[in-house]
Amino acid sequence: MVSVIIPMFNSERFIEGSIQSILTQSYENLECIVVDDGSSDRSWEMAEGLQKIDSRIHLIRLAKNQGVAAASNIALQSANGKYIARMDADDISLANRFSLQVSFMEAHPEVGVLGGKMRYMDESGKLLGIPPIFQGDLSIRWHILFENPFFNPTIMFRKSIPDQYELQYDTSAVYGEEDYDFLSRLLTLTKGENLSEVLLHYRLHPSSLSYRFARERSESVVNISCRTVEMLLPDLDVSREEFAHLQRAIRETSANDKRRRSRLLPVYFKLWDEFCRNHKSESNLSSLEREVIAWAARMILYPPFQNGTLKALWLLTKTEWKWPFFLLGRLPYYLARRQI
């Protein structure tokens, strides 16, 4: 069975479509746990109306708003399924999502968390672009040092893992970054993967957490990223401050850190060397290295150019002279990241 967790807060505009997309899945052995996080609109009544039609819907009502993390924890404790699927109250899961994910998880018992592609849609439901994803456990482990390598509303994970290790969402994460924190800890216990199929339509609208608290969320992500590095690479000889500057430069969230990019290159390679030391037995490390080199080149060459750019290019060329070819190979990815 799949237990689908949907935290809901003042979601009357979109909740019916979101729940309906769960009820019409081709994979039918599921329960849909909707936690009303203190809504003041008609969200609860609308969910109740759907529950009368389909008994697979289970409703939990909180007296006051406690946040997405707290609501997710309450739903997780109530879940009966072998697999937990996350879903937001304003998104739409495609009809074959759970069939694809359950089939993959059953065939790959070593994978404990599985995401997939999603497609953006605007407030009215008009479909937009498909952002790129990271695939392969090794690539996911590298990228989780800087950002969430999963699209959270697409993830499915084995309930046995948080049950065994008493893992919960951090209720102090109140700006929509609770997913990154949870998944970074989950990946210390299991392997991850992303499917190449589009599993979900992700709605962009001004009332979402990611829009309303973009600045606060960005800084919280930096802190989670620093903690993730400390967990996964405990012997790394890089200060928390240095890594925080690198993280912001890579994610392009700070103008000051973007200007430091060329000077941060040695920190980036020190991080990569430590990552390689921890994963030296992995057979596809060389494939990931091409991606890492391409990112390094992009960090240096993306304007504005600063003092130290030529020195950084020389360091990059000494590390890997084929970097221009790697950069060209990643060009479609960089273009897709800027597309919505």
C-alpha positions in Angstrom: 0.0 0.0 0.0 1.0 3.6 -0.7 0.2 6.3 2.0 -0.1 9.7 0.3 0.5 12.6 2.7 -1.1 16.0 1.8 -0.6 18.9 4.3 -3.3 21.5 3.6 -3.6 25.1 4.7 -6.2 27.5 3.1 -6.1 25.4 -0.1 -9.7 25.7 -1.2 -8.8 26.8 -4.8 -6.8 23.7 -5.6 -7.4 20.9 -3.0 -10.2 19.1 -4.9 -8.0 18.8 -8.1 -5.0 17.6 -6.0 -7.0 14.9 -4.2 -8.8 13.8 -7.3 -5.5 13.2 -9.0 -4.7 10.7 -6.2 -8.0 9.0 -6.4 -7.7 8.4 -10.1 -4.3 6.8 -10.0 -3.9 3.6 -12.0 -2.4 2.1 -8.8 -5.4 1.8 -6.5 -4.0 0.3 -3.3 -3.5 3.5 -1.5 -4.7 5.8 1.3 -4.8 9.6 1.1 -4.0 11.3 4.4 -5.0 14.9 4.3 -4.0 17.1 7.3 -5.8 20.4 7.6 -3.3 22.6 9.2 -5.7 25.1 10.8 -7.4 26.4 7.6 -9.8 29.3 7.9 -11.3 28.8 4.4 -13.5 26.0 3.0 -10.6 23.5 2.5 -11.9 21.1 5.2 -15.5 21.1 3.9 -14.2 20.4 0.4 -12.0 17.5 1.6 -14.9 16.1 3.6 -17.1 16.1 0.5 -14.6 14.0 -1.3 -14.2 11.6 1.7 -17.9 10.8 1.4 -17.3 9.6 -2.1 -14.1 7.6 -1.5 -13.3 5.9 1.8 -9.5 5.9 1.0 -9.4 9.5 2.1 -8.5 10.0 5.8 -8.8 13.5 7.3 -7.0 14.9 10.3 -7.9 18.4 11.5 -5.5 20.6 13.6 -7.0 23.3 15.7 -4.3 25.8 14.8 -1.6 26.2 12.1 1.5 24.3 13.0 3.4 24.3 9.7 4.1 21.8 6.9 6.7 19.8 8.9 4.4 19.2 11.9 1.5 18.3 9.7 3.7 15.9 7.7 4.9 14.2 10.9 1.3 13.7 12.1 0.3 12.2 8.8 3.5 10.0 8.8 2.5 8.6 12.3 -1.0 7.8 10.9 0.2 6.1 7.7 -0.3 2.4 7.2 1.4 1.9 3.8 4.7 0.3 2.9 5.5 3.4 0.9 5.0 7.1 1.7 4.3 9.5 -1.1 4.5 13.3 -0.6 2.1 15.6 -2.3 1.2 19.3 -2.0 -2.3 20.6 -1.9 -2.0 22.6 -5.1 -0.3 20.1 -7.4 -1.5 17.4 -9.7 -0.1 13.8 -9.8 -0.2 12.2 -13.2 -2.3 9.0 -13.3 0.6 6.6 -13.7 2.8 8.1 -11.0 2.4 5.5 -8.3 2.4 2.6 -10.7 5.8 3.7 -12.0 7.2 4.4 -8.6 6.0 1.3 -6.8 7.2 -0.9 -9.7 10.7 0.7 -9.5 10.9 0.4 -5.7 9.8 -3.3 -5.8 12.5 -4.0 -8.4 15.2 -2.0 -6.5 15.1 -2.8 -2.8 18.4 -0.9 -2.2 16.7 2.4 -3.2 14.9 3.9 -0.2 13.7 7.3 -1.7 12.5 7.9 -5.3 11.6 11.1 -7.1 11.0 12.0 -10.7 10.5 14.8 -13.2 7.8 17.3 -12.8 6.3 20.0 -15.1 5.6 23.5 -14.0 2.1 25.0 -14.5 0.9 28.4 -13.7 -1.9 29.5 -11.4 -4.5 28.8 -14.0 -3.2 25.3 -14.8 -1.4 26.2 -18.0 1.5 23.9 -18.5 5.1 25.3 -18.7 8.6 23.9 -18.8 10.1 20.7 -17.4 13.2 21.4 -15.2 16.1 19.0 -15.3 16.7 16.3 -12.7 19.7 14.5 -11.2 19.9 10.8 -11.8 21.9 8.1 -10.1 22.6 7.7 -6.4 26.1 9.1 -6.7 25.0 12.3 -8.5 22.2 12.8 -6.0 24.6 12.5 -3.1 26.9 15.1 -4.7 24.1 17.6 -5.4 22.5 17.2 -2.0 25.5 19.0 -0.6 24.3 22.1 -2.3 20.5 21.8 -2.8 17.6 19.4 -2.7 18.2 16.9 -5.6 14.6 15.8 -5.5 11.4 17.6 -6.4 9.7 17.1 -3.0 6.1 16.6 -4.3 7.3 13.7 -6.4 9.1 11.7 -3.8 8.2 8.2 -2.4 10.1 6.6 0.3 10.0 3.4 2.3 8.2 3.9 5.7 10.3 1.3 7.3 13.4 3.7 7.3 11.9 6.6 9.3 10.2 4.1 11.5 13.4 2.2 12.3 15.5 5.3 12.8 12.8 7.6 14.4 13.3 10.1 11.6 10.9 13.0 11.4 10.5 16.4 9.6 12.2 19.2 11.5 9.4 21.5 12.8 11.8 24.4 13.1 12.0 24.5 9.3 9.1 26.9 8.6 9.9 28.3 5.2 9.3 25.2 3.0 12.8 23.8 3.4 11.7 20.9 5.7 11.9 18.6 2.7 15.6 19.3 2.0 16.5 18.7 5.7 14.5 15.5 5.9 15.9 14.0 2.6 19.5 14.9 3.5 19.2 12.9 6.7 17.3 10.1 4.9 20.1 9.7 2.4 22.6 8.9 5.2 20.5 5.7 5.6 19.6 4.6 2.1 20.1 5.2 -1.6 18.2 7.6 -3.8 17.1 7.8 -7.4 15.0 10.0 -9.8 12.8 8.6 -12.6 13.1 10.1 -16.0 9.3 10.3 -16.4 7.2 13.3 -15.5 5.2 12.3 -12.4 3.5 15.6 -11.4 2.4 19.1 -12.4 3.8 21.6 -10.0 1.8 24.8 -9.6 3.5 28.2 -9.4 1.5 30.9 -7.6 2.3 33.9 -5.4 0.7 32.4 -2.2 3.0 29.4 -2.1 5.7 29.2 0.6 8.5 29.3 -1.9 7.2 32.6 -3.2 6.3 34.3 0.1 9.5 33.4 2.0 12.1 33.2 -0.8 14.8 35.1 1.1 14.3 33.4 4.4 14.1 30.0 2.7 17.4 30.6 0.8 19.4 31.3 4.0 17.8 28.4 5.8 18.9 26.2 2.8 22.5 27.4 3.2 22.4 26.3 6.9 20.9 22.9 6.0 23.5 22.5 3.2 26.3 23.2 5.7 24.9 20.6 8.1 24.6 18.1 5.3 28.3 18.5 4.4 29.3 18.0 8.0 27.2 14.8 8.1 28.3 13.3 4.9 31.9 14.6 4.7 33.0 14.8 8.4 36.7 15.0 7.5 36.4 17.9 5.1 39.0 20.6 5.8 36.8 23.5 4.8 35.3 26.0 7.2 31.6 26.4 7.5 31.9 30.1 6.4 33.9 29.1 3.2 31.4 26.4 2.3 28.4 28.8 2.9 30.0 31.3 0.4 30.5 28.5 -2.1 26.9 27.3 -1.6 25.5 30.7 -2.3 27.8 31.2 -5.3 26.7 27.9 -6.9 23.0 28.6 -6.2 23.4 32.3 -7.3 21.6 33.6 -4.3 24.1 36.3 -3.2 25.7 39.0 -5.4 28.7 39.2 -3.2 29.3 35.4 -3.3 28.8 35.4 -7.1 31.7 37.9 -7.3 33.9 35.5 -5.3 33.3 32.6 -7.6 36.8 32.4 -9.1 38.4 32.6 -5.6 36.1 29.8 -4.3 37.3 27.3 -6.9 39.9 25.8 -4.6 37.2 25.2 -2.0 35.0 23.6 -4.6 37.8 21.2 -5.7 38.7 20.4 -2.1 35.1 19.4 -1.5 35.2 17.3 -4.7 38.4 15.5 -3.6 36.9 14.6 -0.2 33.7 13.4 -1.9 35.9 11.2 -4.2 37.8 9.8 -1.2 34.5 8.8 0.4 33.2 7.2 -2.8 36.3 5.8 -4.4 34.8 2.4 -5.0 32.0 3.8 -7.1 32.3 2.8 -10.8 30.6 5.9 -12.3 32.7 8.5 -10.4 34.4 9.6 -13.7 31.0 10.4 -15.3 30.1 12.6 -12.4 33.6 14.2 -12.5 32.8 15.6 -16.0 29.7 17.2 -14.6 31.7 18.7 -11.6 34.3 20.1 -14.0 31.6 21.7 -16.2 30.1 23.3 -13.1 33.5 24.7 -12.1 34.0 26.2 -15.6 30.6 27.7 -15.5 31.3 29.3 -12.1 34.4 30.9 -13.5 33.1 32.0 -16.9 29.7 33.2 -16.0 29.9 37.1 -15.9 30.7 39.4 -14.3 34.4 38.4 -14.4 36.5 39.2 -11.4 40.2 39.4 -10.4 41.5 35.9 -10.2 39.5 34.5 -13.2 42.6 33.7 -15.2 44.3 32.1 -12.2 41.1 30.0 -11.7 41.1 29.0 -15.4 44.7 27.9 -15.1 43.8 25.8 -12.0 40.9 24.3 -13.9 43.0 23.5 -17.0 45.7 21.8 -14.8 42.9 19.7 -13.2 41.2 18.7 -16.5 42.2 20.2 -19.9 39.0 18.8 -21.5 36.8 21.2 -19.5 35.5 23.2 -22.6 34.0 20.0 -24.0 32.4 19.1 -20.6 31.0 22.6 -20.4 29.4 22.3 -23.9 28.0 18.9 -23.0 26.2 20.4 -20.0 24.9 23.5 -21.9 21.3 22.0 -22.4 21.1 21.5 -18.7 22.1 25.1 -17.8 19.6 26.4 -20.4 16.8 24.2 -19.0 17.5 25.4 -15.4 16.7 29.0 -16.5 13.5 27.9 -18.3 10.1 27.8 -16.6 
